[in-house]
């Protein structure tokens, strides 16, 4: 199903996508070996010292080319906490980082989230460069400037908007991923099918990444702080986040988003926003990527609904990003009976 498809063709220049935010614009580079461009990016932003927070082995953690300290990290939701952010900020202070310096993340989506938040808070904000090493982080988590950690009450409830200065998506990192991490990333690619990225099935993975990043860059440039359009990026995430918490993160983020995407299609059908064919398309696209399309056994629907009511989009009752006649949109005050019917159908 997947291949980085970089070893059987000549070396090419990486794809470059600009996140157009005026003076805070930054490049996203996608391709094999782009991690080796880190020293050039550090020089470009003028950082004199760097802390590299890495969840990857030393051989996959690039040298930033300036005096630096490497801090080991661990990918996973259980470290996505305010206590981890505090520990990182204390390391920054101990190393003597100033606002003229930078932080580099090297790891999956939870690492980019935690490091991004720590960088956004330390000295009220210092430069951060992301080297996302998982498929999920490359297609979504590392781009757009949303940083957050979890509380026991919900996912991503404490965070800030803090844009990186560069993102280096090295597709060589993907060759180290176990099968489940590929599926984790494919959950985000599957949901991108329904928010404007087009049908990415059977395209090379670097093209899938570039299409998802280009879509997200366009949305973020138009709506950096979730005032409207950016809500579409949360397609499938409302149930997805609830499932992660309800299963104590036994379900990975992308796996849960895949199920949430199928649910979003079913709920949109119940609300007569889309026809039956489009509902089926949601299930077929998610299944194509090898993801589950049904709720895991034993989850409590009452718990899921309570968790979804605490979702950060839920400013007016149960709220979901749902497909419709003019595309995806945020729908508020969705009747609980419709949500229960959609869950029952899963």
C-alpha positions as CSV (number, residue, x, y, z in Angstrom):
1,X,0.0,0.0,0.0
2,X,2.8,2.4,0.8
3,X,6.2,3.2,-0.4
4,X,8.4,6.3,-0.1
5,X,9.4,5.7,-3.7
6,X,12.7,7.6,-3.4
7,X,15.2,4.8,-4.0
8,X,14.1,4.0,-7.6
9,X,14.3,7.4,-9.2
10,X,17.0,10.1,-9.5
11,X,17.5,12.6,-6.7
12,X,15.4,15.7,-7.2
13,X,14.9,19.0,-5.5
14,X,12.5,18.7,-2.6
15,X,9.0,20.1,-2.9
16,X,8.7,23.5,-1.3
17,X,5.5,24.9,0.0
18,X,5.2,28.3,1.5
19,X,2.9,29.0,4.4
20,X,2.0,32.6,3.5
21,X,1.7,34.5,6.7
22,X,3.4,37.8,5.8
23,X,6.4,38.5,7.9
24,X,5.9,35.1,9.7
25,X,5.8,33.1,6.4
26,X,7.9,29.9,6.4
27,X,8.8,27.1,4.0
28,X,7.9,23.4,4.3
29,X,10.4,21.2,2.4
30,X,9.4,17.7,1.5
31,X,11.7,15.1,0.1
32,X,14.5,12.6,0.8
33,X,17.4,13.9,2.9
34,X,15.9,17.3,3.7
35,X,16.9,16.9,7.4
36,X,20.4,17.7,6.3
37,X,19.3,21.2,5.4
38,X,18.8,22.0,9.1
39,X,22.1,23.9,9.5
40,X,21.2,26.2,6.6
41,X,17.8,26.9,8.1
42,X,19.4,27.6,11.5
43,X,21.7,30.0,9.8
44,X,18.9,31.6,7.8
45,X,17.0,32.5,11.0
46,X,20.1,33.7,12.8
47,X,20.0,31.3,15.8
48,X,23.3,31.1,17.7
49,X,22.4,28.2,20.0
50,X,19.9,25.4,19.7
51,X,18.2,22.8,21.8
52,X,17.3,19.8,19.8
53,X,14.4,17.8,21.3
54,X,14.5,14.4,19.6
55,X,12.4,11.2,19.9
56,X,14.7,9.5,17.3
57,X,18.0,7.8,17.6
58,X,21.2,9.8,17.2
59,X,21.8,8.7,13.6
60,X,18.4,10.2,12.7
61,X,18.9,13.4,14.7
62,X,20.7,16.0,12.5
63,X,23.4,18.4,13.8
64,X,22.1,21.9,13.6
65,X,25.6,23.3,12.9
66,X,25.8,25.6,16.0
67,X,26.4,24.9,19.7
68,X,23.6,22.8,20.8
69,X,22.2,20.3,23.4
70,X,20.2,17.2,22.4
71,X,17.3,16.3,24.8
72,X,15.8,12.9,24.4
73,X,12.0,12.8,24.1
74,X,9.4,10.1,23.7
75,X,6.6,10.2,21.2
76,X,3.1,9.4,22.6
77,X,0.1,11.0,24.1
78,X,1.0,10.1,27.7
79,X,3.9,12.6,27.6
80,X,1.8,15.3,26.0
81,X,1.3,17.2,29.3
82,X,2.1,20.5,30.9
83,X,4.7,18.8,33.1
84,X,6.6,17.8,30.0
85,X,6.5,21.4,28.8
86,X,7.8,22.6,32.1
87,X,10.7,20.1,32.0
88,X,11.7,21.3,28.5
89,X,11.5,25.0,29.5
90,X,13.8,24.2,32.4
91,X,16.3,22.6,30.0
92,X,16.1,25.7,27.8
93,X,16.9,27.9,30.8
94,X,19.7,25.6,32.0
95,X,21.3,25.7,28.5
96,X,21.0,29.5,28.5
97,X,18.7,29.9,25.5
98,X,17.7,33.4,24.7
99,X,15.1,34.9,22.3
100,X,17.9,35.0,19.7
101,X,18.2,31.2,19.8
102,X,16.0,28.3,18.6
103,X,14.5,25.0,19.5
104,X,14.3,22.1,17.0
105,X,11.8,19.2,17.3
106,X,12.6,15.8,15.8
107,X,9.9,13.3,16.2
108,X,6.2,12.5,15.6
109,X,3.1,14.7,16.1
110,X,3.1,14.6,19.9
111,X,6.8,15.8,19.9
112,X,6.1,18.7,17.5
113,X,3.1,19.7,19.6
114,X,4.9,19.6,23.0
115,X,8.1,21.3,21.7
116,X,6.1,23.9,19.8
117,X,4.2,24.8,22.9
118,X,7.3,25.0,25.0
119,X,9.0,27.2,22.4
120,X,5.9,29.4,22.2
121,X,5.9,29.9,26.0
122,X,9.6,30.2,26.8
123,X,10.7,33.8,26.9
124,X,7.2,34.5,25.5
125,X,8.2,32.8,22.3
126,X,11.5,31.7,20.6
127,X,12.1,30.3,17.2
128,X,11.2,26.6,16.5
129,X,12.0,24.4,13.5
130,X,10.2,21.1,13.1
131,X,11.6,17.9,11.7
132,X,8.5,15.7,11.7
133,X,9.5,12.0,11.4
134,X,6.2,10.3,11.2
135,X,3.7,10.3,8.3
136,X,1.1,11.9,10.6
137,X,3.4,14.7,11.6
138,X,4.5,15.3,8.1
139,X,1.0,15.5,6.6
140,X,-0.6,17.5,9.4
141,X,0.8,18.0,12.9
142,X,4.0,20.0,12.1
143,X,2.4,22.6,9.9
144,X,0.1,25.4,10.9
145,X,1.3,26.6,14.3
146,X,-1.2,24.9,16.5
147,X,0.5,23.7,19.6
148,X,-1.2,22.1,22.6
149,X,-1.1,19.5,25.3
150,X,-3.8,17.4,26.9
151,X,-5.7,17.5,30.2
152,X,-7.4,14.5,31.8
153,X,-10.6,16.3,30.7
154,X,-9.8,16.4,27.0
155,X,-7.4,16.6,24.1
156,X,-5.4,19.7,23.2
157,X,-7.2,21.9,25.8
158,X,-4.1,24.0,26.7
159,X,-2.1,25.5,23.9
160,X,-1.1,28.5,21.8
161,X,-0.7,29.4,18.2
162,X,3.1,29.5,17.5
163,X,4.2,29.2,13.9
164,X,7.5,27.4,13.2
165,X,10.3,29.1,11.2
166,X,10.7,26.1,8.9
167,X,9.4,22.5,8.6
168,X,11.7,19.8,7.1
169,X,9.7,16.7,6.1
170,X,12.4,14.1,5.3
171,X,10.7,11.2,3.6
172,X,13.7,9.0,4.4
173,X,12.4,9.0,8.0
174,X,9.3,7.1,6.8
175,X,11.3,4.1,5.9
176,X,11.9,3.5,9.7
177,X,8.2,3.4,10.6
178,X,6.4,0.3,11.7
179,X,3.2,-0.6,9.8
180,X,0.9,0.9,12.5
181,X,2.6,4.3,12.2
182,X,1.8,4.3,8.5
183,X,-1.9,3.7,9.3
184,X,-1.7,6.5,11.9
185,X,-0.7,8.9,9.1
186,X,-3.1,7.5,6.6
187,X,-6.0,8.5,8.9
188,X,-5.2,12.2,8.3
189,X,-4.7,11.6,4.5
190,X,-8.1,9.9,4.4
191,X,-9.9,12.8,6.0
192,X,-8.1,15.2,3.6
193,X,-10.0,13.5,0.8
194,X,-13.2,15.2,2.1
195,X,-11.9,18.7,2.8
196,X,-10.3,19.6,-0.6
197,X,-7.1,17.6,-1.1
198,X,-8.8,15.4,-3.7
199,X,-8.4,11.7,-4.2
200,X,-4.9,10.8,-3.0
201,X,-5.3,7.0,-3.2
202,X,-2.5,5.2,-5.0
203,X,-0.4,8.4,-5.4
204,X,3.3,8.3,-4.2
205,X,3.6,9.2,-0.5
206,X,5.6,12.3,-1.1
207,X,2.8,13.6,-3.4
208,X,0.3,12.7,-0.7
209,X,2.3,14.7,1.9
210,X,2.7,17.6,-0.5
211,X,-1.0,17.7,-1.3
212,X,-2.0,17.7,2.4
213,X,0.5,20.3,3.3
214,X,-0.5,22.6,0.4
215,X,-4.1,22.4,1.4
216,X,-3.3,23.1,5.1
217,X,-1.0,26.0,4.1
218,X,-3.8,27.5,2.1
219,X,-6.3,27.2,4.9
220,X,-3.9,28.5,7.6
221,X,-2.9,31.5,5.5
222,X,-6.6,32.4,5.2
223,X,-7.6,31.7,8.8
224,X,-4.7,31.3,11.1
225,X,-6.6,31.3,14.4
226,X,-9.7,29.1,13.7
227,X,-12.1,32.0,13.1
228,X,-13.9,30.1,10.4
229,X,-12.4,28.2,7.5
230,X,-9.7,26.4,9.6
231,X,-12.5,24.4,11.2
232,X,-12.5,22.1,8.2
233,X,-9.1,20.8,9.2
234,X,-10.8,19.1,12.2
235,X,-12.9,16.9,9.9
236,X,-13.3,13.6,11.7
237,X,-11.5,14.9,14.8
238,X,-14.4,15.4,17.2
239,X,-15.2,11.8,17.6
240,X,-11.6,10.9,16.9
241,X,-10.3,12.8,20.0
242,X,-13.1,11.3,22.1
243,X,-12.1,7.8,21.0
244,X,-8.5,8.4,21.9
245,X,-9.4,9.4,25.5
246,X,-12.1,6.8,25.9
247,X,-9.6,4.0,24.9
248,X,-6.8,5.6,27.0
249,X,-5.0,6.2,23.8
250,X,-4.9,2.5,22.8
251,X,-6.3,4.0,19.5
252,X,-3.7,6.2,17.8
253,X,-4.7,9.6,16.7
254,X,-4.9,8.8,13.0
255,X,-6.7,5.5,13.6
256,X,-9.3,7.4,15.6
257,X,-9.6,10.2,13.0
258,X,-10.3,7.5,10.4
259,X,-13.2,6.2,12.4
260,X,-14.3,9.8,13.1
261,X,-14.3,10.4,9.3
262,X,-16.6,7.5,8.7
263,X,-18.8,8.8,11.5
264,X,-18.8,12.3,10.1
265,X,-20.1,10.9,6.8
266,X,-22.8,8.8,8.5
267,X,-23.9,11.8,10.6
268,X,-24.0,14.1,7.6
269,X,-26.2,11.5,5.9
270,X,-28.6,11.3,8.8
271,X,-28.9,15.1,8.7
272,X,-29.6,15.0,5.0
273,X,-26.5,17.0,4.1
274,X,-25.1,14.4,1.8
275,X,-26.6,11.4,-0.2
276,X,-26.1,7.7,0.5
277,X,-23.4,7.4,-2.1
278,X,-21.3,10.0,-0.4
279,X,-21.9,8.3,3.0
280,X,-20.5,5.1,1.5
281,X,-17.6,7.0,0.0
282,X,-16.4,7.9,3.5
283,X,-16.2,4.3,4.5
284,X,-14.6,3.2,1.2
285,X,-11.8,5.8,1.4
286,X,-11.0,5.1,5.0
287,X,-11.0,1.3,4.4
288,X,-8.7,1.8,1.4
289,X,-5.9,3.0,3.7
290,X,-6.2,-0.1,5.8
291,X,-8.0,1.6,8.7
292,X,-10.9,0.4,10.8
293,X,-14.3,1.8,9.9
294,X,-16.2,0.7,13.0
295,X,-16.2,1.8,16.6
296,X,-14.0,-0.4,18.8
297,X,-15.8,-2.9,20.9
298,X,-16.8,-1.8,24.4
299,X,-16.8,1.9,24.0
300,X,-19.6,3.6,25.9
301,X,-21.7,6.0,23.8
302,X,-22.6,8.1,26.8
303,X,-18.9,8.7,27.5
304,X,-18.2,9.5,23.9
305,X,-21.0,12.1,23.8
306,X,-19.8,13.7,27.1
307,X,-16.3,13.9,25.7
308,X,-17.5,15.4,22.4
309,X,-19.4,18.1,24.3
310,X,-16.1,19.2,25.8
311,X,-14.4,19.5,22.3
312,X,-12.8,22.8,21.7
313,X,-15.1,23.6,18.8
314,X,-18.2,22.9,20.9
315,X,-19.2,26.5,21.7
316,X,-22.9,25.8,21.0
317,X,-24.0,22.3,21.8
318,X,-22.6,19.3,20.0
319,X,-20.6,20.6,17.1
320,X,-19.1,18.8,14.1
321,X,-17.4,19.6,10.8
322,X,-19.6,17.9,8.3
323,X,-19.7,17.4,4.6
324,X,-22.6,19.1,2.8
325,X,-23.8,20.4,-0.6
326,X,-21.2,23.1,-0.7
327,X,-18.4,21.2,1.0
328,X,-17.4,20.8,4.7
329,X,-18.7,23.3,7.2
330,X,-19.0,23.6,11.0
331,X,-22.4,22.5,12.1
332,X,-23.5,23.5,15.6
333,X,-26.3,22.4,17.9
334,X,-26.4,18.9,16.3
335,X,-29.3,17.0,17.9
336,X,-28.0,14.4,20.3
337,X,-30.5,11.9,18.9
338,X,-28.8,12.2,15.5
339,X,-25.3,11.7,17.1
340,X,-26.6,8.6,18.9
341,X,-28.1,7.2,15.7
342,X,-24.8,7.7,13.9
343,X,-22.9,6.0,16.7
344,X,-25.3,3.1,16.7
345,X,-24.8,2.6,13.0
346,X,-21.0,2.3,13.6
